[in-house]
Amino acid sequence: MTASQDSATIAASEPAAKRAVVTGASSGIGAASARALVKDGWTVVCLARREAKLKALCDELGDAASYVVCDITDETSTQAAIDRIIAGGPVKALVNCAGAAFGKDPVATASLDDWRGMYELNVLGTLRITQKLLPTLKAAPGGGTVLVISSTAGIEPYEGGAGYCASKFAEKVMARVLRLEQIGEPVRVIDIAPGMVETDEFSLKRFGGDAAKAAAVYAGVPSPLKAEDIAECVRWALAQPDTVDVDSIVVRPRAEGSYTKVYRER
Ligand SMILES: NC(=O)c1ccc[n+]([C@@H]2O[C@H](COP(=O)([O-])OP(=O)(O)OC[C@H]3O[C@@H](n4cnc5c(N)ncnc54)[C@H](OP(=O)(O)O)[C@@H]3O)[C@@H](O)[C@H]2O)c1
């Protein structure tokens, strides 16, 4: 995605106090987070690559939401998005939701392209946009927040998940070390690690569009988490006083003790 494809008009009147950038806002947890934050009084700039989905979300959310088309794996696209966002005013929170799993193959045969894609998006894309927004976040009145949606895949690796897990371990380490490095600075770093969340696209993309394989992930699980459950964690964590840093949240459905210990009704 090139800078010229950035298409939103950032509302000139966005208030400085509670303005957040949400990456991956075109679907799933990111879209739900944008909705939850707007409901909680935030102004939200929604980022992702698919303009039609971003536009539909912003039409739904009204004046409190705007969007910028942005591919966080692309330096030019991301810099153009950052320039537009900063021109629109201060930013108080960055919610890093953009991410994906590609494939579920064993280490012995996994695709290098899948691994590369996950590193480029989950690790380097998150790093890129976090680096670019950090000075702006720290300059926000009262201080800013970097929030990362990592995963329980970044806590316990599982067979077939080495590439995704490695990228999520890296994302968690990035958040943890940033937190340590920024002690004394006006910025909070929050890591939210969800377990199984049934979103429309995540597993479908993981399995290359194979709907049966995607459905099998959630089959028989009574009440997997929904995107809205994670959005509520995001909303709550950001709603704490500026001096309260919710370092990390691990959130799973009641039926999931770990990736490999899941209760399913047959
Ligand atoms: N679902 C789960 O079970 C689960 C569990 C734990 C953690 N997570 C994490 O939660 C996050 C969101 O997952 P989800 O379930 O909501 O999945 P999703 O619906 O597939 O959302 C992924 C989002 O990332 C965006 N994205 C992908 N590539 C991008 C790029 N190069 N530049 C900018 N945006 C990009 C997508 O939008 P575009 O395609 O329009 O760019 C989409 O909005 C991910 O980081 C995932 O690893 C999910």
The ligand as a Gaussian input file, in Angstrom:
#p B3LYP/6-31G(d) Opt

LIG

0 1
 N       -8.226000     -14.674000      17.107000
 C       -7.489000     -15.235000      18.045000
 O       -7.737000     -16.385000      18.485000
 C       -6.310000     -14.496000      18.623000
 C       -5.760000     -14.973000      19.820000
 C       -4.673000     -14.326000      20.362000
 C       -4.140000     -13.233000      19.735000
 N       -4.663000     -12.770000      18.578000
 C       -4.051000     -11.625000      17.938000
 O       -4.972000     -10.581000      17.877000
 C       -4.714000      -9.766000      16.742000
 C       -5.985000      -9.605000      15.925000
 O       -6.482000     -10.885000      15.597000
 P       -7.958000     -11.092000      15.020000
 O       -8.455000     -12.393000      15.513000
 O       -8.748000      -9.880000      15.222000
 O       -7.615000     -11.302000      13.472000
 P       -8.141000     -10.587000      12.145000
 O       -9.615000     -10.381000      12.214000
 O       -7.579000     -11.378000      11.021000
 O       -7.476000      -9.147000      12.199000
 C       -6.175000      -8.897000      11.761000
 C       -6.086000      -7.427000      11.380000
 O       -4.729000      -7.126000      11.000000
 C       -4.783000      -6.333000       9.819000
 N       -3.568000      -6.492000       9.043000
 C       -3.075000      -7.628000       8.503000
 N       -1.940000      -7.375000       7.828000
 C       -1.731000      -6.035000       7.946000
 C       -0.727000      -5.164000       7.467000
 N        0.299000      -5.624000       6.715000
 N       -0.802000      -3.851000       7.769000
 C       -1.831000      -3.386000       8.517000
 N       -2.802000      -4.163000       9.018000
 C       -2.741000      -5.475000       8.726000
 C       -6.009000      -6.852000       9.068000
 O       -6.532000      -5.885000       8.183000
 P       -6.200000      -5.770000       6.627000
 O       -6.187000      -7.149000       6.061000
 O       -7.338000      -4.921000       6.129000
 O       -4.897000      -5.069000       6.520000
 C       -6.985000      -7.054000      10.211000
 O       -7.648000      -5.845000      10.503000
 C       -3.569000     -10.438000      15.991000
 O       -2.358000      -9.820000      16.353000
 C       -3.608000     -11.864000      16.519000
 O       -2.334000     -12.463000      16.454000
 C       -5.758000     -13.384000      18.005000

